[in-house]
Amino acid sequence: MNLQEAINLVNENVVNFKSLPAIHKENKDLVLKVVKYDGYYLQYISNNLKKDKDIVLEAVKQNGFSLEFADKSLKKNKNIIFETLMQNGYALKYVDESFKKDKEIVMMAIKKYCFALEFADEIIKKDKEVVLEAINQYGYVLKYAHDSLKKDEEVVLKALKKNVFSLIYADESLKKNKDFIIKALKVCKWGTFLEFISPELKKDRDVVIEAVKQWGMSLQFADDIFKKDKEIVLIAVKQYCNSLEFADSSLKKDKEIVLEAVKQNGYAFQYAHKDLRKDKNFIIHSIKFSGNLLSYVDDSLKKDKEIVLEAVKQNGLALFHADQSLKKNKEVVLEAIKNNCYSIQYAHENLKKDKEIVISALKINSYCIKFVHENFNKDPDVIAIIK
């Protein structure tokens, strides 16, 4: 194979470069063309050309990771390192060890990609300015900071502001520090990291209250004693209704707490105690706040007309959860349609043939024609509405 044939093959598909005879992988012009297209092809060229500054420079400009395949001598070349890191900061992994101790070089890499801190020398990982620069992009980078900075309140707090889960990588001393944790909860306004604090602080009432104020679901990580604490559970469900899931069973019977949850979203009723799901008086009162609650009441109450009427008046689509017997009830279906015309799709098939029902839905939105009996497509009164 002559050079022109090799060039033609590469022009057809650069992948063909891999299978070229070794002699053509030593042709500088051809190699330059290939690495400009994809720097990673540096791995396939001759060892001699891996020492060529022009070729390696073009390769790293296209793909910084290609520095991995350059000759060691060029991994010490500052110009090449600069171009490499400008293209991909994470390529700090492949530079000469001497540059991993160079603050200027490491800062350049980090500014391009914060996780380059992983490959910095331990001396640089102790540098607060460098670590803060990395954390400014993403808190999880705390993982690669020196242990001394994982004890630094300023550094850890900044990491938490960026990503609360970065507390995983903080020193244990801070995870036990009540003042710091409360401060962090207030500043971050997100109680998620309660999962990662010390077991002692999960038993601390002040800490748990601050956590559930910020995120009710953090109740799941609190000590069990607080899951029985009405004040704390009430704070949690007011912040987020589904926190009810993590309350003690004794409080899942508490009407005040459950009502606070379902006021936000009726679907939170799924976490209520089964006794409340059969309590007609409670359901009549609470379903006025969220018709969706009907989905989790006891099946016997899904047949109760009074309850279902209240549900569909609040949310017409709650008709979906009603017993079949009430999906046949014209009064119930009309009330559902008044609230949300699309609830006609959940009516019994017989009522989808009822002209009064159909007209009431179509007057609100003609799109409901999709859900009614096909005979209405020819009905003059219906046609007059949907035109």
Protein Blocks (a to p, Z undefined) as FASTA:
>chain_A
ZZklmmmmmmmomklmmmpcfklmmmmklmmmmmmmommlmmmmcfklmmpmklmmmmmm
momklmmmmcfklmmpmklmmmmmmmomklmmmmcfklmmmmklmmmmmmmomklmmmpc
fklmmmmklmmmmmmmomklmmmmcfklmmpmklmmmmmmmomklmmmpcfklmmmmklm
mmmmmmnopaklmmmmcfklmmpmklmmmmmmmomklmmmmcfklmmmmklmmmmmmmom
klmmmpcfklmmpmklmmmmmmmomklmmmpcfklmmmmklmmmmmmmomklmmmgcfkl
mmpmklmmmmmmmomklmmmpcfklmmpmklmmmmmmmomklmmmpcfklmmpmklmmmm
mmmomklmmmmcfklmmgmklmmmmZZ
